């Protein structure tokens, strides 16, 4: 079977880029008799390192990389999308796979396809994710066309499938689930020295403790509430307060950002002496950071999966995560789960994990055991089953 793939999202630094980079190599290895025809732009081509006998790369010229143009207040050039459509028409496939709706472009008429929608966050919270009426209009049009054209819609959790059915209106009979997993790279540090060295490289002082947040600084992530909860912890514990380490790109993120709101919350709480903004952190340093953390906090309004929390759990780190996600089920017993916007619950969870070491250790062990049950191989097989079904 020949599978066309929209690989223009390969270079994206957020969750759907990680999804693509982790999933495709496993699919390629699992199905050596299939041919994967990957369509990329120049930015994706520069980082595309998937080389195998059954992989073909088709580079398509784009005036702006889809990973930059497809989100927040950007827009896709109709001519760029037409070039991609024509390229797919010129290289026929039995089925076409889009790992993310963010970089979706119209497919040639009649082609069977599977489109991945990771969550319904933009539909549920449009004013927190898309900064202008124009952006919201284009997003709605793109998702509507993608759903209409798709043979099947793939998503990454049962929670997300329920959200997509309820909010976007995709019937459950057209939805398929392929559950994500932590990269094999994420595992506990071999030694405490590894953890300490990574912490020092990021600027944390010797003997520091820390709470991590990993991801974008978009309004719906509720990082400002995390900063407020950390400020409460600082007011109570003073110098015994763990650092709050906010990991994520500080510039060049094409998604809607709320850094100003976060920095204001930090300044108001007086906790700035205990907050670190390291920017981008490599996977190697990040796994050591997770291993040594008091907790990973992900207090979002909504998560279709919550991959940063699962990656932290795979390093033995307990989580403080939103209940509006699959995380309470995926990592049951592996942390504290708090309703979106519940600042009192968030503050109490951070205090528990900071001051109750036996409870923190037990949650960390459970988080590791739960995360170990997830695999990209299972995700790949579920995705391939959806592609085979759509191709019939």
C-alpha positions in Angstrom: 0.0 0.0 0.0 1.2 3.5 -0.8 0.5 6.1 1.9 0.8 9.8 1.2 1.9 11.7 4.3 1.7 15.4 5.1 5.1 15.7 6.7 5.2 19.5 6.6 4.6 19.5 10.4 7.8 17.5 11.0 9.7 20.7 12.0 7.1 21.9 14.5 8.3 22.1 18.1 5.0 21.5 19.8 3.1 18.4 20.5 1.8 17.6 17.0 5.4 17.8 15.6 6.5 15.4 18.3 3.6 13.1 17.4 4.7 13.1 13.8 8.4 12.5 14.5 7.7 9.7 17.0 4.9 7.9 15.0 6.2 7.9 11.5 9.5 6.0 12.1 7.6 3.3 14.0 5.0 2.9 11.2 7.8 2.7 8.6 9.5 0.0 10.6 6.2 -1.9 11.3 5.1 -1.9 7.6 8.2 -2.6 5.4 5.9 -3.6 2.5 4.1 -0.2 2.6 5.5 2.8 0.8 5.4 6.1 2.6 5.4 9.2 0.3 6.2 12.1 2.6 5.4 15.6 1.4 7.6 18.3 3.0 8.5 22.0 2.6 12.1 23.3 2.9 11.8 23.8 6.7 10.6 20.3 7.3 13.1 18.9 4.8 16.0 20.4 6.7 15.2 18.4 9.8 13.6 15.3 8.1 15.8 12.4 9.1 13.6 9.5 8.3 15.6 7.4 5.9 14.4 3.9 4.9 13.9 1.9 1.7 10.1 2.4 1.9 10.3 6.2 2.4 10.1 8.7 -0.5 10.4 12.4 0.1 8.7 14.9 -2.1 9.7 18.5 -1.4 7.1 21.2 -2.4 8.0 24.9 -2.6 6.2 27.1 -0.1 6.5 30.9 0.3 6.0 30.4 4.1 6.5 27.2 6.0 3.2 25.7 7.0 4.4 25.3 10.6 4.7 29.1 10.8 1.7 30.0 8.7 -0.9 27.6 9.9 -1.4 28.7 13.5 -2.4 31.7 15.7 -2.9 34.8 13.5 -1.1 33.4 10.5 -2.7 32.3 7.2 -1.8 30.0 4.4 -1.3 31.3 0.9 -3.9 29.7 -1.5 -1.1 29.2 -4.0 1.1 27.4 -1.4 -1.8 25.0 -0.6 -2.5 24.5 -4.3 1.1 23.5 -4.8 0.7 20.8 -2.2 -2.6 19.6 -3.6 -1.0 19.4 -7.1 2.0 17.5 -5.7 -0.3 14.9 -4.1 -2.2 14.6 -7.4 1.0 14.0 -9.3 2.1 11.3 -6.9 -1.0 9.1 -6.4 -1.4 7.1 -3.1 -3.9 4.5 -1.9 -4.6 6.6 1.2 -3.4 9.9 2.5 -2.4 10.6 6.2 -2.4 14.0 7.8 -0.7 13.8 11.3 -2.3 17.1 12.2 -5.1 19.3 11.1 -2.9 22.4 11.8 -1.0 21.9 8.5 -4.0 20.5 6.6 -4.4 21.5 2.9 -7.2 20.4 0.5 -6.5 17.0 -1.0 -7.3 16.1 -4.7 -10.9 15.0 -5.1 -11.6 11.3 -4.5 -8.5 10.4 -2.4 -9.2 8.3 0.7 -7.7 10.0 3.8 -7.2 10.0 7.5 -6.9 13.4 9.2 -5.6 13.7 12.8 -7.3 16.2 15.1 -5.5 16.1 18.4 -8.1 18.0 20.5 -11.0 20.4 20.3 -9.3 23.2 22.3 -9.5 25.8 19.6 -13.2 25.2 19.2 -13.9 25.1 23.0 -11.8 28.1 23.8 -11.5 30.2 20.6 -10.6 33.5 22.3 -7.8 31.8 24.3 -6.2 30.2 21.3 -7.0 32.3 18.2 -6.4 36.0 18.8 -8.6 37.6 16.1 -12.0 37.0 14.5 -10.2 36.5 11.2 -8.1 33.7 12.6 -11.1 32.1 14.1 -13.0 32.2 10.8 -10.1 30.7 8.9 -9.6 28.0 11.5 -13.2 27.0 11.4 -13.2 26.8 7.6 -10.0 24.7 7.6 -11.3 22.2 10.2 -14.7 22.0 8.5 -13.2 21.2 5.1 -10.7 18.7 6.6 -13.5 16.8 8.4 -15.7 16.9 5.3 -12.9 15.5 3.1 -11.6 12.9 5.5 -12.6 9.3 5.3 -11.8 8.8 9.0 -10.7 11.2 11.7 -7.9 10.0 14.0 -7.3 11.3 17.5 -5.0 10.6 20.4 -7.2 9.6 23.3 -10.8 8.6 24.1 -11.1 11.9 26.0 -10.2 13.8 22.8 -12.6 11.6 20.7 -15.5 12.5 23.1 -14.5 16.2 22.8 -14.3 16.1 19.0 -17.7 14.4 18.8 -19.3 16.9 21.2 -17.7 20.2 20.2 -16.8 19.7 16.5 -19.6 17.4 15.7 -17.7 14.4 14.1 -19.8 11.3 14.5 -18.2 8.6 16.7 -18.5 6.1 13.9 -16.0 8.2 11.9 -13.5 8.6 14.8 -10.5 6.3 15.5 -8.1 6.5 18.5 -4.4 6.0 18.5 -3.0 6.7 22.0 0.2 8.6 22.2 3.2 7.6 24.4 6.4 9.0 25.8 9.5 8.9 23.6 11.8 6.0 24.5 14.3 8.8 25.3 12.4 9.7 28.4 13.5 7.5 31.3 14.8 8.1 34.8 18.4 9.5 35.1 21.0 6.8 35.8 22.6 8.8 38.6 21.9 11.8 40.8 25.0 13.4 39.3 23.4 13.5 35.9 20.3 15.3 37.3 22.5 17.8 39.2 24.6 18.5 36.1 21.6 19.2 34.0 20.1 21.5 36.6 23.4 23.4 36.8 23.5 23.8 33.0 20.1 25.4 33.2 21.1 27.8 35.9 19.6 26.2 39.0 21.8 26.6 42.1 23.3 23.6 43.9 20.9 21.6 46.1 17.9 23.4 44.5 14.5 21.7 44.3 12.1 22.5 41.4 8.7 22.2 39.8 8.6 22.0 36.0 6.2 23.2 33.4 6.9 22.2 29.8 5.0 23.5 26.8 3.8 26.7 25.1 2.8 29.8 27.0 -0.7 30.1 25.5 -3.5 31.5 27.6 -5.4 28.2 27.8 -2.4 26.5 29.4 -3.2 28.5 32.7 0.5 29.1 33.4 -0.4 32.4 35.1 -2.5 30.3 37.6 0.5 28.1 38.1 2.6 31.2 38.8 0.0 32.4 41.3 -0.1 29.0 43.0 3.7 28.9 43.2 3.6 32.4 44.7 1.3 31.2 47.4 3.8 28.4 48.1 6.6 31.0 48.3 4.6 33.1 50.7 4.2 30.0 53.0 7.6 28.3 52.7 10.0 31.2 51.8 13.5 29.9 51.0 12.2 26.3 51.2 10.1 26.9 48.1 11.0 24.8 45.0 12.0 26.8 41.9 9.4 27.1 39.2 11.1 26.2 35.9 9.1 27.3 32.9 10.4 25.4 29.9 9.4 26.5 26.4 10.2 28.8 23.5 10.3 32.4 24.6 10.2 33.8 21.0 9.2 32.6 17.5 6.2 30.6 18.7 3.5 30.8 16.0 0.8 30.1 18.6 -1.1 32.7 20.7 1.0 33.6 23.7 0.4 35.0 27.2 3.9 35.6 28.6 2.9 39.1 29.7 0.1 37.7 31.9 2.4 35.1 33.3 5.2 37.6 34.2 2.6 39.9 35.7 1.4 37.1 38.0 4.9 36.3 39.0 5.7 39.9 39.8 2.5 40.3 41.8 3.2 37.2 43.9 6.7 38.2 44.7 8.1 34.8 43.7 10.4 36.0 40.9 13.5 35.1 42.8 12.4 31.4 42.6 11.3 31.4 38.9 13.5 30.3 36.0 12.8 30.7 32.3 15.4 28.6 30.5 13.7 28.7 27.1 14.1 25.6 24.9 15.6 22.6 26.7 17.0 19.5 24.9 15.4 16.1 25.5 18.5 14.9 27.3 18.6 17.7 29.8 14.8 17.6 30.1 14.7 14.0 31.2 17.2 14.7 33.9 15.2 17.8 34.9 12.0 15.6 35.2 13.9 12.9 37.1 14.9 15.4 39.8 11.7 17.5 39.9 9.2 17.7 42.8 6.5 17.5 40.1 5.5 18.4 36.6 2.6 20.8 36.5 0.1 21.0 33.6 -2.9 22.9 34.8 -4.5 23.6 31.4 -8.1 24.4 30.6 -8.0 21.3 28.4 -5.6 18.7 27.0 -6.3 16.2 24.2 -3.5 14.1 25.6 -1.0 16.0 27.7 2.3 14.5 26.4 4.6 16.7 28.6 3.0 15.1 31.7 3.4 11.6 30.3 7.0 12.2 29.3 7.7 13.5 32.9 5.9 10.4 34.3 8.2 8.2 32.2 11.1 9.7 34.2 9.4 8.9 37.5 8.1 12.4 38.1 4.6 12.8 39.7 2.3 15.2 38.0 -0.1 18.0 38.9 -2.5 18.0 35.9 -5.8 19.1 34.7 -8.9 16.9 35.1 -10.0 18.1 31.6 -7.8 15.6 29.9 -7.2 11.8 29.7 -4.4 12.2 32.3 -6.4 11.2 35.4 -7.0 7.8 33.7 -3.7 7.4 32.0 -1.7 8.3 35.1 -4.1 7.3 37.9 -2.3 7.4 41.2 0.6 9.1 39.6 -0.1 12.6 40.9 -2.7 15.1 41.8 -5.5 16.1 39.3 -7.1 19.5 39.6 -10.1 21.0 37.9 -9.3 23.8 35.4 -9.1 27.2 37.1 -9.1 25.7 40.7 -6.3 27.8 42.2 -7.0 26.5 45.7 -6.7 22.9 44.5 -3.6 23.7 42.5 -2.0 25.4 45.4 -2.8 22.5 47.7 -1.4 19.9 45.2 1.9 21.8 44.9 2.1 22.0 48.7 1.5 18.3 49.2 4.1 17.3 46.7 6.6 19.7 48.1 6.2 18.8 51.8 5.1 15.1 51.8 8.0 13.2 50.5 6.6 9.7 51.0 3.5 10.6 49.1 5.5 12.3 46.4 7.8 9.2 46.0 4.8 6.8 45.8 3.1 9.0 43.2 6.3 9.1 41.2 6.7 5.3 41.2 3.1 4.9 40.1 3.5 7.6 37.4 6.5 5.7 36.0 4.6 2.4 36.0 1.6 3.9 34.2 3.7 5.7 31.6 5.6 2.4 30.9 2.3 0.8 29.7 2.1 3.2 26.8 4.0 2.6 23.5 4.4 4.2 20.1 4.3 0.8 18.6 0.7 0.4 19.8 -0.1 3.9 18.5 1.4 3.1 15.2 -0.6 -0.1 14.9 -3.8 1.7 15.7 -3.0 4.4 13.1 -2.1 1.7 10.4 -5.4 0.0 11.1 -7.2 3.2 10.5 -5.3 3.8 7.2 -6.1 0.2 6.0 -9.8 0.8 6.9 -9.9 4.1 5.1 -8.2 2.7 2.0 -10.8 0.1 1.4 
